[in-house]
Amino acid sequence: MMKALVLAAGEGKRMGPLTENRPKPMLPVAGKPFLEHSIMALKDAGIEEIVILTGYHGVSIKEHFGNGSRFGVDVEYLVQPKRLGTANAVEMARDVMKGPFICVNGDVILSSELVNSILKTHMDSGSSMMTLIKVEDASRFGLVEVEGDLVKGIVEKSGRKGKGLVNGGIYLFNPSIFDAISETQLSPRGEYEITRSLEILMEREEVRALVPDEPWVDIGSPWDLLNANEIYMREMEDDVKGSVEDCVHVKGKLALGRGSVIKSGSYIEGNVIIDEDCVIGPNAYIRGSTYIGKGCKVGAASEIKNSIIMEDTSIPHHNYVGDSIIGSGCNLGSGTKVANLRLDDRPVPVTLKGRRMSTGRRKFGVILGDDVKTGINATMDPGTIIFGGSRIGPGTHVSGTVMKGSRIF
């Protein structure tokens, strides 16, 4: 049986306030931690022995997956004490991977169909493999050069604009990768790059390319969570375990967890997932593709659209939240409004880690860390980022980036 190595040790510094208290692979997407979608894709493709490499906040990953039995797989763990690059991460598995193995970055979309394609191609060729993704602008990625179905070169962060093939972060390695890693030198970025290891490997043997047609998202920035959420929720099915009162209108697919109730007069439109022990309404409006985490409350005359709301957050009444990601334990005072569209209709920018960048999204609201509270009638501009524990006073207008524990009145 082939094993899989899932790389989930990174901190996800570009995720801003969302990873203050959790590792990036445990951020919720379509009702599950992102990493769970990958584990289930591997299982559905017949791979039941999975090694997860942990690091930053790794205990939360172990607590969720345990030995893997409740997911129908066998999970064991390795720890990467220092994050020294992907090649170093793969090297950690040298003693447990004695044959060919799938290797997956913990922050990319993975489907069972893609895993099956990788396995079939390997059975036919016996080669190590990279998945490559077609992108419209390859300048932000490492550009990969191919001849036929063989990888011939990798240009790390080429800066070359225009269409191209880039590294998809999903591999099949033969054990020979470990010898190549042993010869990999530290890069100028201070990391051991798996792309350099692959270049060394290509000098000795063939490395094949697989270019899937299915959607691909690399969860590198907070707004990528919304992209992944939309993709996964396209395939969801109705699953109503909670209570839906009379005079609730549901248009689209609804998953409603045990102990949750949707009160009279509420309107659910588009594919929506509401987790356990939530109270929605009365007279709330929830639009797709929205995920509402465990123990949340969305009250009267509140509207939520295309957003991820983490556990134990309260959006009680007269609020609007659109195209946003809200951390756990937040509370929005009555009348709090999130703006998600610029007046000039251009893509929404954000300032993260002191750098201004575009989300690439025409509509994007806010990112709130855990335990953020707003007073009544607070308003937030598109692209606002508020770090955890902050307090935004009544009637306050906020934009830009608000640092952790701030008090704005």
Helices and strands as residue ranges (DSSP letters): E 3-8, G 13-19, G 24-26, E 28-29, E 32-33, H 34-44, E 49-54, H 58-65, G 69-71, E 74-79, H 86-91, E 101-105, H 112-125, E 128-135, G 138-140, E 143-147, E 150-155, E 164-173, H 176-182, H 194-202, E 207-210, H 222-233, E 239-240, E 243-244, E 249-251, E 254-256, E 261-262, E 267-269, E 272-274, E 279-280, E 285-287, E 290-292, E 297-298, E 303-305, E 308-309, E 314-315, E 320-322, E 325-326, E 331-332, E 337-338, E 349-352, E 355-358, E 366-368, E 373-374, E 379-380, E 384-386, E 391-392, E 397-398, E 401-402, E 407-408
